Every structure is written in structure tokens, then in C-alpha cells.
Amino acid sequence: MSSIDQKEMLFAEFPSISTEEWEKKIMADLKGADYTKKLVWDTGEGFQVKPYYRADDLKSLEYIGQLKKARPVIFDEGRGNDWIVRQDIPTSDISEANRLATEATGHGANAIGFNAVEISTQKQMSALLKGIDLEKTWIYFISSKSYPLTLELFIYEVTRQGLKSEHINGGINFDPLSYLLLHGDFYLSFKSNLEEAEYLLNTIRKRLPRFRAITVNGHYFQNSGSSLVQELGFSLASANEYLSSLTAKGFTADLLSPEILFHFACGTNYFMEIAKLRAARILWAKIIEQYNPQSARSFKMFIHTSTASWNKAIYDPYVNMLRTTTEGMSAAIGHTDSLAIGPFDKPFRMPDEFSSRIAKNQQLIFKEESYLNRVSDPASGAYYIECLTDSLAGHAWDLFRQVEGMGGMIEAVKTGFVQDEIGKKRKQKEEDIAFRKSVLIGTNQFPELKETMLEKVQNPGNLDESSIGTYKKLHPFRVSHPIEELRLSMEAFIKNGNHRPEVFLFTYGNQAMMRARAGFTTNFFGCAGFSITDNLKFDTIEEGIAEAIRKVPAIVVLCSSDEEYEDLAIRAVPALKAALPGLITIVAGYPKYKREEIMKAGVDDFIHMRSNLLESLRTFCSQIGIPLK
């Protein structure tokens, strides 16, 4: 019996149900509720996602048919879905970098990214690469003061070891447009950058044919707050800037395309990230087609993916491992060519041996236990992901065309368009964290109350946010940083000999509402490192007043129901403030119809689901006298 016959027998007893029937059932279950508000997801990418997709949804996607013909070229199915396990070594110390690299290659990594800013002599290059099999390990230079010099020293080392140049893989992180965005100007000029690119391309073509000369660092866009559409659209516009400028110098698309490496970030938007990488390959093939390539290899996009840094946190750092796990899975399923997973402690210190090993082992588990490398383009045919791929590709292509209409990526950067558009998305992400619409476990929700990090933080991991430069800068950031600064300020305050400020929960009245609001308050103030004194329940208001006065807290939060707040505030707040000068009194919730009466009783503020966590905590810390950064 064929597999088709088996499938028919399996599903024969299930009647076919039309989309109209499904929709009718959904509307009945909603009982009059708004379908769009309840079930349709506004992605923030410029399009909405339906609650479910069916095979019929793929019929309207034009690219599906085109993709079937081009798939072997675009997705390089000859390699299956295997990828290069890369570990980046951030330190510039030569001996330490070599030690970490040899350890990594001995335990599963087959690509190393080196910081080569201190490499200026052949002796230093030899020391950096000592003990590494260059014919088996891909070598990338992710940082350098002079990429031509770094390349020459590397080539000399390859020659000195008597290795075959066609067996050497890797690349250099030469990306003048990223330098422009991060520093507000070119190092010298774009003209000089093109001359440098010519030298690098000609040298690599003749002496290291499997090396890549140009990197498009799309990860800077996402790590500065961009949407995935922006990351994709601006990355393609950057690559096209290089293509158009260098083809004008006489280089062909067949020579240039294999020399370009795309470096994307992968965040926690699981399915969207899978679709982004798939869309990138489709759009790159569309762009290359305009340059009339003669080789099928030119249509292939080489993608390196690293886990995003903007959403990583200092507090409760082991949660970063959970984040990087889903991010790495998205990259693998999305058909990345190489992957670097960031160690969980990278946001606040130089990663140690344990964190680096765990990061590398995450990839090995993907391969050896989850078998994510066994199927080429595993997301193919999934209704939801195919529709996401189409939507992302369409919107990214529109953005790409908009940039091209401005005169290209350089002009779009000079006018501030790129920076301003990403800035808008960043602001939205920051607001979503402050209002807890987006959750970072351990940072703006469910903090570990007794955790301290002040002594462990070596480097908070944020780049300089100064605006000095000819043009506006792009600022990679961590969205958790402002809240973390509050908590670190609290730790510094305590370290200087002060008592940890106490928040006293005045629990009274309706049991369900009281406990819910006590939990909410604990989470709220715990994010800034306050000491929380919870109480089961006070039988009388007088009992609660007496206990609060005995404790002498900095803040008292009334936790009860809306119906009971007016009486509780009138009877408790004046007595508390008379006994405890300087006391801050707060209501957990927002009883809007009784707000004025409650405020008249002396309540200072309200905290609730719509409160700005960051601004509220800053205000309370300032009122207590905690110096803020």
C-alpha cells in the first residue's frame, strides 16, 4: 500500500469542513465579541496575522509556485539543513582568545570569530591561531583596525603552514555602512571604502577563494530596536548599495554575491524569525536577478545568525538560556548557514568557560538530539509560516524599494530616515516593557527578590548613546537596561550602609482581590529591589495600622477591593502618616469612581495594570532618597 493510499484511509472518516463552516463556528463561540480584537494578532510588522491558516491560504501566494522552481538554488538543498557551529571570542587578548578557541574547536565548534584589533604582526597572528586546524575550522575576523592587514597576515599564516587555500573557509567583517550607522560617519569616505573593498575582493579571489570579503550586519538593526521587516529591508538595501557601487567598478554579480555574508539577529518571535530567514533568501535571489548573473551560485545567500542581544537581561540571567534556545531553534529551522548562540552572561561580563560551553552545547543538542539538521527547509509547506514568509517578504520589499527611491542606503542614512524609523520601533519596545505589555522574566515581571548582581556586573553591555557625529547614529541597546539601572542603584544604596527600603502590604477585606493585588504589588516593587513585607490578612483596619507603625516601612500599599478602598484609606492613611512622617502611601488598583475621595484621605499614588512601571519606580526611589544613575 502506497503512502498516498494510507493517507486517504487515515482521513477518510473525517469529513471535509470548509473555511466558511469554521468561521461560522468561531463566531458562535465568540458570542458577539469582536473577531478582530479577540483573535487577530497585530504583529507590529505592518500586517496582521489570522488565528488559523488552511491550505486554501497558500493558493493566493504567488511566490509559492516560483519557489518550487527555484528552491534547489535558493535553499541549497545539497547541504540539507546542516549549519556551521560558530563561537565568537570577544576578548582581544591573544593568548586568552587562542585558549578559548582551541577549547571550543575541541568540543564541537567548527567556526571561530576572532577579535583581531590587537593583531598587527605575523608573530601575533601565529599565536592567535596556534593549535587550530585551519582546513577544518572556519575563521572569521569580526573586529580589526585594518582588515587588509589582518587578511594579509592570515594569508601568510596559511602559506607558512603549507595549507591549500581552497580548503580555507571564513571571512572578514568589512562593512562600511555599519560603521557609518554606528559612528555617524565613514572612517574616511565611502570612496576610500570602495577602494579597500576592491583590494579585499581581488586578494581573496586570487588567494583565498572560499573566504568572504563583505559582511552585511543586519543584526545591528534588530539590536537597535528595529522590526523584522526593517532588519530585512535595510539589510537588503545595504547589500544592494555594495552591489551597485562595485559593479560600477567592473565587478560582476557572479563574483560579488558569493563574497557577501549576511549577519542577522534572531529574537524570541519564534515563527516570525523562521519566516524572516526564508524571506531573506527569496528577496536576495530577486535582487541578484537584476544583475544578470551567469552562475546559479550567485542566487544563494549565505546567512550567519546570532541570538539577539537587545532582549537579554542582567537579572535572573539563566533565563537568557531559555531565550537563546528558542532563538537558535528559529535560526536552525529557518535554514541558517551558520549560527552563534550568545552565552547567557554576556550582558554583564566576559563570558566564562561554563557559559560558553553551554551556548555551544545548545547547538549540539539541536543537531545530535533534536535532529534539526536532518531536513532541508523543514518549515516548507506549513500554512502559517508560508503566509508569514509571504507577508514579511512583501513588506520588506516595499521598504527596500522605498530606500532605493531615496537614492539608496547611504542617502537614506544621511537623511536620518533609517535611524528615525528604527527609533520609532525602539521607543515602542521600551514602552511595552515599561507598561509590561511585553514581559522579560526576572526584569519587569516575576523578579527574584533576593537576587543581587552589583558585584557581578563587569560591563552592562550598552554602547555609547551620544549623538556626536556628522549623521545620526544607530544605538544598539538592551531594553531591560533602564529597569536594571534602578535595581543596581538600589543595591549601591544598600552597599553604602543604608537599609533596604521596605514596602508594607496592608492586606484587608475581600480575600480574592486582596491576594491578587498583593501579588501584583510584590512583582511591581520587586523589580526595583525593594524589600516586601506581605501579610496574610488583617482582620481589622486598626490591627493593620498598628503592625505597619511597628514595622516603620518606607511605603505602605493598600491591598483590597475597589469597593473597600475609600473606607480603608479614610481610616488608615491619616493615622499612618501622623505616626510615620515621610511615609508614602499607595493603592494597588485604580478605583476611578472613588479616586478623588481616596486622594483626599492622603493617598499619594496608585499602581495598576496600566501603570508605567519604570517611571513609577523612579518616582518612588527618588522620593525615598535613592541616588539614581
N, C-alpha and C positions, 0 to 999 in steps of 0.2 A: 504494500500500500504506500502510495506516494505521500509526501508531507502535505501536499495540497489537499488530498483526499482526507487525511487525518484532520486537517484544519476544518474542512467542511463538516465532518462528522461531529467535531467538538462543539461547533457553534450552531449546528442545525436546530437544536431545541430552543435556541434563544431568538425570538422574533426581532426583526429589524425595526428600530424606532427612529423616526425622523427627527430632525432638529426642531421642527415646529411642535412636536409632541413633548420633547424635553423642555422647551421654553414654556409651554402651557403648564407643565407640572411645576416648574420653578416659580412661575407667577402665582400659582395656587399656594405654594408653600410660603411665599413671601407675605401673603395676606394683606396686600395693598402697599407694602413698603416699596420704596424707590429702588428699582432694579440696579440702576447705575451707581447709586450711593452705597448700596449694600454689597454688591458683587463685582463691580468693575473696578479694576485697580489703575489708579493714575500713577504711572511709573516714574514721573519726573524726567523722563527722557523725551517728552514731546508727543507721546502716544499712550493710549490706554490698552489694558490687557483684559480680555474677556475671562469669565470664570471657568470656561472649558473650551476645548477645541476638538474638532472632528475631522475626519478625512476630507469632508467637503471643503474645509477651510484651505486646504492645500491647492485646490483646483484653481483658485484665483491668483496664486503666486507664480508670476511669470518666470522667476529665476529658477524654479524647481526643474523645469524642462531643460533650461540652458545648463543647469548644474550637472544634470545626468551625463551630458556630453563632455563637459569639461572636468568632471570630478577627478579622474586619474591624474590630471595635470595639476589642478589646484590643490588637492589634498595629498598629493604624493603618496598614493596608496601602496607604493612599493615598499615603504618602510613600516607599513601597518600603522599602529598608533604609538610606537615607541618614541621616547624622548630622551634627551641628554639630561642627566642629573648634574646640575651645576651648583657649586658652592662658592659664594663670593667671600673673599677675605678682605675685610675693611681696613685692617691695620696697614700702615706704610712701613712698619719696622720689618726690615728684610728677613732677619733670622726667625722672627716670630711668624711672619707670613709663610715662610718656607715650611716651618714646623706644622702649622695648621693645614697647609696644602697637602703635604705628604701624608698626614694623618687622614685627611678627607679622601684622598685617592686610594688609600689603603682600605677604606671602609665603605666603598660604593660610589663615590662621586667620580664622574668621568669628564667633568669640566670644572675649571677653576677660574674665577675672576680675580685678578690682582690689582691692587692699588700700587701704581708704579711711579708715584710722584718723587720718590727718593732715588730712583734708578737713573744714573747718569753715566755709569761706566760699565764696561764689559764684565769686570770682576763682580760688580753688584748684581748684574743680570744672571750670571752663572750661579751666584749664591742663592738668588731667589728661586731658581728652577732646579736646584740640586736635588737629585733623587726622584725627579718626576719624569715618567716616560712620556715624552712629548709626542710620540706617534700614537699613543693610546689616550692621552688626556688633552681635551680641547683647552686652549689657553686664550683667555680674554684679558685685555688690559682696560680696566674700567675707569682708570684715572691716570693722568700723566701731565707733566709740564710741557712735554714736546712729543707728540705721537710719532713724527718722523724719526726722532732719535730712538724712542722706545722700539719702534719697528726695526730699525737698523740693528740695534743691539740684540734683539730677539733673533733676527735672521742670522746674525753672526754666530749666536749660540747654537742654532740648528745646524749650521755648516760645521762648526767646531766639533759637534758630536757625530758628524758624518751621517746625518739623517736625510731621508728623502723628503724634499719639500712638498711633494704631492700627498704625503701622509700626514701633514701638519694641518690641524683644524683650529679655528678660533676666530678672533677678530679684535678690533680696537674700537674704543668708544668715541670716535671722531664725529661730533655733532655740533657744528657752529650755531645752528638755530636754537638748540637748547641753551647754549652759552649765552646767546642774545637774550633769551627769556629770563634766565636766572640772574644775569648780571646787568641787564639793562643796556647792553651794547655789545658789539662784536669785540673780540680780543684785539684785533687791529682793524680789519674791514672784511666785508664779505668777499671782495675781490681777492684779498690775500688768502682767505679761507679756501676759495676755489683753486688757487694755485697750489695750496697744500694738499687739497683733495686730488688734484691731478698727479702730484708726486706719489701720494699713497696708492692710488689706483694703479699707476704704471709699475710701481715697485712690487706690489702684491701680485699683479697679473703675471709678472715675469719670474718672481722668486718664491711666492707663497700662494699658489693658485687656489687653495681651499680656505684662505683667510678672507675675512670681510672687513672692508675699509671704512664703511659708514654705518653709523647707528642712528636710528630714529627713536629717541627716548620718549615714547608716548606715555610712559609711566609717570613722568613729571606732571602731566596734565591731570590725571586722576588723583595723584598725591598732592595736588594743589587745590583740589575740590571740584574738579570737572565732573560732568555727567559722562556716561559711557559713550554717548553719541559724540560729545565734544572730544573725548580722548581719541576716538576713532577718526572723526573728521579732520581734526587738526594734525594728527599723525600722518594721515594720507596727504594732506596739503604740504606738510614739511617734506615728505619723501618726493612729492612731485616738484617741489622747489629745487631739490637736488637734481632730479632727472632733467628738468628743463634747462637748468643752468649748465649742467655738464654735457648734455647732448649738444648744446650750442658750442661747446669746446671741442666737439668731434667724437665724443664717446658714444657708443651705441647702447640701446636698451639691453641688448644681449650681454654686454659687458657690465653694465651698471646694476641691473636688477639682482644678479647673484652676489653682488658686493654689499647689498643693503641688509641690515639686520633691524627688525622691528622689536623694540622692547616695550611691552605693555605691562601694566599693573593688573592684578586680579583681586577684586574686592569680594565682599561677602554676598553680593547679589547673585546667588548661585547660578540659576538658569540664564540670567541675562549675560553673565560673564562668558558662559559657554557659547551663547549666540554671538557675542561680540567678536570672539576669535574666528568663528566661522564666517561672519560677515566681512571681517577684515580680508580674508583670502579672496573672497568673491570680488570685492571692490578693487583690490590690488590688481587682479587679473584684468579688470575693466580699464584701469588706468594704463597698465602696461600695453594693452592692445592698441592704444592710441599712438604708441611709438614704433609700431610696425616691427615687432621682434621677429627674428627668424628661427629662434630656438624655443622649444616648449618649456625648457628650464626657466626661461625668463618670466613665465607666468606664476612660478612658485614663490611664495612668500615665506621667508624664514622668520619665525616668531620665537622670541625669548620672552618668558613671562616670569615676573617676580610677584610675590604676595604684596598686597598694598601696604603702605605704611601709615596712611592718613587715619586709619581706624584702629590702630594699635594703642594700647594703654600701658601706663606705668603700674597702676594699682591692679591687684589681682592678675598679675602678668601671665599666669598659666592659662588663663582664658585665651590669650593670644594664640596658644597652640590649637585651640578649637577653631579659631578664626582661620588660621593658616591651613588647617586641614581641609576645610570646605573650599577655600580659595585654590589650593593646589589641585583638588579634585576637579574644579571647574576648568582649570588650565589644561589638565590632562584629557578630560573628556572633550574639551574644545579643540584638541589636536595641536597643542603647542609643540614646538620643536625642541625647546629646552626650557628648564624650569629651575628657579632658585627660590626656595622657601626661606623666609627670614626667621632667624632664631627668636624665641619668644621674649628674650630680654634685650633685644636690640634697641628698643626705645629709650632705655635709660643707662646702658653701659655697653662696653665692648663685649660681645657675646663670649661666653666661656665654653669650655670643652663640652660640658653637658648639653647646653642649649644648641650648640652647633651640631652635635651628634643626633639629637632628637629631630632637628629640622631636616637633616639628611635622611634619617630613617623614615620619616613620614613618606618621602618619595619611594623608598624601597618597599614600604608596605603597599603603596599604591600598585606597584608592579608585581611583587612576589606573592602578595596575599589577596589583593583585590583584582588583579589581572586587568587593570585599566589600560595596559599597553597591548592587549591582545586583539583588539578590534579597531579597524580603521574607521575614523569618524563615527564613533558609537552613537552620537546624537542624531544621526541621519534618519529621517522619516518620522521622528517624534513630532506630532502635530504642533504642540506648544512651542517647542524650540525652533522648529522651522518657521513658524509665524513670527517669533521673536527675532530670528535672524533676518527675515524679510523687513520687518519694521526698523530694526537698527540699521540695516544696510541702506534703506531708503532715506532715513533721516540724516545719517552720516553723509550720504552722497549729496543731499541738499546743502548741508553745511560746507562740504568740500567745494561745491560749485559756488557758494556764496563767497568763500575765501578767494577762489580763483577770479571771481568777478571784481574783487578789490585790487587785483594785480598780483595775487599770490601771497604766500605765507609771510614773507618778510614785510610786505606793505601792511598786512593785517596786524602784525605785531607792532609795527611802528605807529600805527594809528591807535593802538591800545585795544582794538576790537577783541583779540584773543584773550587778553588779560581781563578785560571787563566782563566778558561773557562767562569766563570761569569764575571770576569773583562773585558773580550773582549766585552761581550754584554753591560756591563755598559758603556764602552767607546763609543760604537756606539750610545747608547741612549743619552749620553751627547753631542756628535757631532750633532745628529739630532735636539736637542734643540738649540744648538748654531747656526746651519745653518737654523733653523726654518723649517726643514723638518717635525718635529713634533711640534705641537702647544700647548702651555699652555696659555690659555686666561688670560690676565692680567699680564703675566710674560714676555714671549718673543713675544707676539703679542697682539694688542689692549689693551695696558695698560691704566689704569685710571690715567690720567696725574696729577690730583691734589691730589691723594691719598698719605697719609703719614702713615707709620707703625712703625717708630723708637720707639715711646713712648709705643707702644702696645706689642712689642716683648719681651716676658719674657724668651723664650727658642727657639732658632732656630731649635731645633729638630734633629740635626745631631749627630751621635755617633762619638766618638774619632776615627780619621783615622790614628793613629800611627801604626807603623809596629812592635812594640816591642812584642815579643812572640817567643816561640820555633818554631812555624809553622806560615805560612801566615794566616792573618786574613780575615774574611769576613766583609765588611763595609756597613751596611745599610745606605742609603743616600736619600736625596731629590734632584731630578735632577734640580729643579729650584734654588737651593741654591746659585750657583756662580753668577747668574744674580741678585738675591736678595741682595747679599752682595754688589754689585755695587750700587744698589739703596739706600741701607741703608747707605753706605759710603757717597753718595750724601746728604742724609738727615743730617748726622752728620756734614758734611762740612758746610751746611747752618745753622745748630744749633749753630755752633761755630762763627757765626757772618758774614759769607760770603754771598754774593748774589748768588741766584741760577743761574748757567751758562745758558746763552741764546743761542739758536740755531735759526738763522735768515734764513728764506726760501726766497731765491732770485728767485721768480717766474716770468718767462719770456718766451715768444714765444708760441709754439703750445699749445693750450688750453688743449686738452685731455692729452697729455704727461706730461705737467706741473702739472696738478691737480693729476694725478696718482702718480707722483714722490713726490709731496708734501705730499700726504697721506702716502706713504711708509716711507718718512723721519720722519714724525711725530711719526709713530709707532716705528721706529727704535730707535730714541733718547729718546722717552718717556719711553722706557724700563729701562733706567738708571736714570730717574727723571729729565731730562733737561727741562728747560722752552722753549716752542716752540712758535716762532712768525711767524705765517702764514700770507701770503699776497695774496689778490685776484689775482692780476696780475699787473706787471709794464709795462706800455706802451712803455717805453724806458729804455735802459740799464742805462743811466745817472740818471734817476729817482730812479731806484733800488739802485744804488751806494750811492746816497745822503741819502736815507732812512736808509740803512744799517749803514752808518757812524754815523747818528744821534742816532741810537739805541745802538751802541757800543757792539755788541754781542761777545761771545767767539768763536762762529763758524758760518760761512756762508755756506749754502748749495745751490748750483746752481740747480734749478729745471726747466728743459726744455727738449727739444728733442735732440737725438744724433746729428742730422744734424746742430743744432744751438749752440752746446756746445763750439766748437772751437772759434767762433767769440765772444761768450759771455765771455769765460774765458780770452781771449786775451785783451778784452776791460775793463772787470770789475775787475779781480783779482789783477793786479798790482796796480790799483788805491785804492782798498780796503786795501791792505797790506801796502801801503805807508801811509794811514791815520790811520790805526789801527795796530800798531806793536803787534806781537804775535798772530794775528788772524789766525785761522785755516780755510782753505777753502776746500770744498768737493764738488764733483759732484755726484748727485743722478743718478746712472746708470753706464753703462760700455761701452762707445763708443770706442771699441777696435781699430778701424782703425784710430782714431784721438787721442788716448791716449797719445802718446809722445808729440804731439803739445800742448795738454791741460796741461800736466805736466810742460812743458817749460814755460807756462804762469804763473806758480806759484801755481797751484792746489796741495794740499797736499795729497788727498786720494780720493777714490771712494767708495761709498756704493751701493750695488745692491743685487739681489736675492741670489747670491752665496756668499755673504759676511759672515764671521764668526761674528755674532752679538756680542758674548761675548768678543772676542779678540779685535774687532774694538772699542767697547765701553771702554774697559780697556785702550786702547791706547789713546783715546781722553781724558778720565778722567785724565790720568797721565800727558798728555801734558798741561792740564789746571791747574794742581797742586792739584787735589783732592786726599788726602791720601786714599789708598785702603787697605783693610784687606788682 
